[in-house]
Amino acid sequence: MKNRRAFRRTAVLTTATALTAGLLAAPADAATVQEKRIASHALDLTIASKAMRKSVKVRLLLPKGWSRTSRRTWPVVWALHGGNDRYDAWYRRTDIAKLAARSQVIVVMPEGGYAGGYTDWWNYGRGGSPAWETFHLTELRRLLESRYRAGTKRAVLGQSSGGYGAMIYAARHPGMFRFAASYSGFLSTLSPGAPEVLQTGLAGLGPFTDKNAMWGDPVFQRKIWQQHDPVAQAARLRGTKLYVAVAKDGKKGPLDRRDAQAADPAEAFCYYTAKPFLARLKAQRIPVTTHLYPKGTHSWVYWQDELHRSWPLALKAIGA
């Protein structure tokens, strides 16, 4: 493990250009290496990503009447999964396929990695893989627009760390998404105690994972952490329709099963980080629709409910 002096010497702000331009500079476009039809309107892609230096899975839900050769394009809804799940989580865990079938939209469910962070990892200034942000918002976006008739009217939603991904993607790329929704997402990376919790989560990648590889040390690479902090970047969300849902108390709520755990610290942490984010939006006079329900665990039964609550707002924002 490098010491703190080493962190000072190696601090390189690799994402400053992206924040200025609102769009990441990228390697050449990714290539689709395999397509697999899993249902009448569901397609799995295996994509050879230069940013990720490996093949990555993506699931698409295609609207009625979709054709690769159509002259028209369709609005797009991105659905991001949490840090301990996979690209097909929304398809497996909710009825998003039924909602999509009734809507003239393309739904994109990309792989985001286990504790991938919805970010390009710093890697001590070297950059390189994993580079989830570049894969999602440059490589995959371009591929969808060039080969799958995806339009430029976009919404993004996510649960848990996917909720963080939805908000930070919209903030770091103003104008790319017309709507962004976070369901039980962590929305502050620099509140007291938050860096320690987030870095502890990286341990799930394996015993040899360097917790500082993603953004560096939260003290000596603070600017990098700020560039990926929804609170610090909140002003850049002006003009985007926003939706934030989280339980105020992680105790078992009305939608939980009887055998659910009595209290869920993950949900309590998400509400703790949502408060400063919502306060910053209020200070910036940026509108946001909220559903801060009294009790509930960090679980899919609530995120399914929030999907239905916010879906009409997302469709309205993208003109679907």
N, C-alpha and C positions, 0 to 999 in steps of 0.2 A: 504494500500500500504506500502510495506516495505521501510525503509529509506536506504540511501546509505551505512551506516555501516553494515546493515543487508545483503546487496548485497555482501560486502567483505567477511563476515563470511560464507555465503552460497555458494560461488563460487566453483563449482565442475565441473571439465572438463570431462564430461561424454563421449565425443567422441574422445578422444586422441587415444585410442586403435584402433578405426576404421580407423583413418587417417594413422596410422602406418602399419596396416595389409592390408588396402585397401578393407576390407570386414567386415561388421558388424557382431559381435557375435549376435546370434538370439535365440529366444525361439524355441520350436518345430515347425515343419512346419505347415502352415495353412491348413485348410481342405475346400474342395469345398462342400457347403451344397445344392447348387442348380445350375442347368444348364438350360438355356432357349434359344432355337433356335429362333432368330428374323428374319433371312433371310437364304438363302441357304448356305452362307459361313460366317455368323455372329452369334456369340454365346455370350450370357451374362452369366457371372458367379457371384454367390453370395458366398463370401469366408468368413469363420469364422476365423478372424485374432486374434491371441493371442497378437500380438504386439499392435493392435488397440483396443483390448478388445470389439470388436463388429464385425458385418458382414459388408463387404465392396464389392461394385460392381466393376466389370471389364468387358469390352467388348473385345472380340477377333474377328479378321478377319482372316479366315483360307484359305490357298491357295488351288487351284485346285489340287486334288489328295491327300489331307491331310487325314490321318487316324490315329486314336488313337493307332492302333497296327502296324503302319508302322515301318519298320526297320530304315528308314532314319529320320533325323531331318531337320528343316527349320531355316534359319536365321530369326532374330526377329527385328522388328522396334517398338520401344516404342513411343507413341504419348501422350504427357502430356498437360493437359488443364490449362487454366488460373485460377486465384484465385477466380473468381466469377462465375464459371461454374461447370459442372459436367463431369463424366467419358465419357459420350457419345457425348461430344461437337464436337470433330473432325468428328465424323460420321454424326452429324446433320448439321454442318456448312460448310463442305467441301466435295469434291468428293474423299476422301481418300479411300473409299470402291472400287471405280472404279480403282484407281491406284493399290491398293492391289490385285485386281482380275487379273491384268495383270502381276503381279510379284509373284515369288515363295518365299513369305515371310509370316510370321505370324505377324500381327499387334496387338499390345497390347495397349489398352486404359484404364488405371486404374483410379479409383477415387483418387483424390488428396486432396479433402476437400475444403471447402470455406475458403480461406486464410490459408490453411494448411501449406504452407511454404516449402513443399518438404524437410522435416527435421524431426528428432526426437526431440520433445520439451524437453527443459531443465528442466522445472518445479522445479526450485530452487534446482537442484541436485538430485531430486528424480527420474527423468526419467519418464517412463511409457507412457501412451497414452496422446495425439496422437503421434504415432511413424511411420510417413509416410515412412521415408527412410528404416527402417527395414522391414516394410510391403512390400514395392515395391521390394527392391533389395535383400532381403533374402527370406521372406516367399513366395511372389508371384513368384519370379524368380525360386525358387526351385520347386514350384508346376507346373509351365509351363514346366520345363524341365523333371519332373518325369511323368506327366500325359498328356501333350498336345504336345509332340514332339518338343519342342522349343530347338534350338541349342545354341551354345555359341558365334556365330557371331552376334553382336548386334549393332543397331544404336538407337539413342534417339533424339527426336525433341520435341519442345514445343513452345507455344506462350504465351506472357506476363509472368506471374510468372512461367508458364510451361517452358518457354525459360530459365529462371533462373534455374529451376529444372534440365533441360537437361545438362547445363554446370556444375553445381555443383555436380551432380551425377557422371558425367564423370571424374571430377577433384578429387573427394574424393575417387573414386574407379578406379584408373588407370588400363587400360587394359580390364575393363568390357565392355566398349563401343568402337567400332572402329570409330564411327562417332557421332558427337553431333552438333545439330543445334538449335540456338536461334532466334526466330522471335519476335522482339519487347520485348525482355526480359530485366529485370534489371540485370546488370552484375557487379555491385559494391554495396556492402552493407555498406561500410564505407566511401564513398566519403562524403564531407561536405553536410549535410542536408539529406542524404539518410536514415540514421536510423530513423529520425523523420517521413519521408514519409512512410517507411515500417511499422513502429509501428502504425501509424495512420490507415493503412489498416486493422490491426487486430481488430479495433473497430467494423468492420462489423460482427464479430462473436457474438456480443451482448454487452449490457451495462456493464456486470460484467466481461468481459474478461480482464485479467491482461496482459498488453502489454509486460511485462518483462518475462512472463512465457516461451516464445519460446526460446530465447537465453540469457536472462538476460539483465542487463543494458549495453548499448554499451560502457560505460567507464569502469566500474568495472568488467564486464565479457568480456572484449575486445578480449581475446584469443578465446572465444567461437564464437564470431562474426567473427573473422579472419578465423576460421576453416570452416565457411560457406560463405566466401567471395570469389567469382570467381577471383578477382584480386590477393588476397593473395595466392590462390591455383593454379594460372595459370600455374606454372611450371609443375604441375602434369598432365597437358593436353598434354604434349609432346608425340607424337606418335599417337594421336587421330586426325582424320580428323575433321576440325572445319568449321562451317558456321554461320555467324552472319549477320542478316538483321534488319534494323531499319530505320525509316525516320529521316533525319537530322533536319527536322522542322515539328512539329505536326500540321501545318496548313492543311486545306483541300487540298487533292491532286487529281491526275487524275483518280483514281479508286473510289473515294468517290461519293456518291449520291449527287444530288443537295441540298437536305435538310440536309446534314451532318453538324455537328457543324463546325464553322469557324476555330477553333483551339482546339487542344487536348493536355492538359498538361501531360497526362499519357505518350504519345509518346515522348514528349519533355524530360520528366524525364528519359525514357529508353535510349534515345540517350546520355543524360548527363552521365549516368552510363556506357554506352558502351565505351565511349572514353577512360577512364583509363584502362579498360580491354584490349582493342585493343592495347593500348600503352604498357601494360605489356607484351602481347604476342610478340609484335615487339621487345621489349628489350630482351626477352628470345629467340628470333629467332625461334618462333613457328609459322608455317604457318597457315593462316586462310583465307578462302574465305569469302568476304564480299559483301553485297549489301546495300549500304548506299544511299537510294534514297532521292531526294531533299525534297519532301513533302508527307504527308500522315497521316491519323489518326490511332488511336490504335484500329483497327477493322479487322474483319475476311476477308474482301475483299482483304486485303494485305497479310494476312497469307495464304490464299488459293493460291495466286500467288507465295509466297515463298515456299510453299509446292511443287509446280511443279518445281520451279527453283532448289531446292535442292534434290528432290527425286532421280534423277539419280546419284548424288554424294553419297547419302546414300547407294543405291543398290550396287554401285561399291565398296564401302568401305567394305561391308559385303559379297561380292561375290555372290550377288543374280542375 
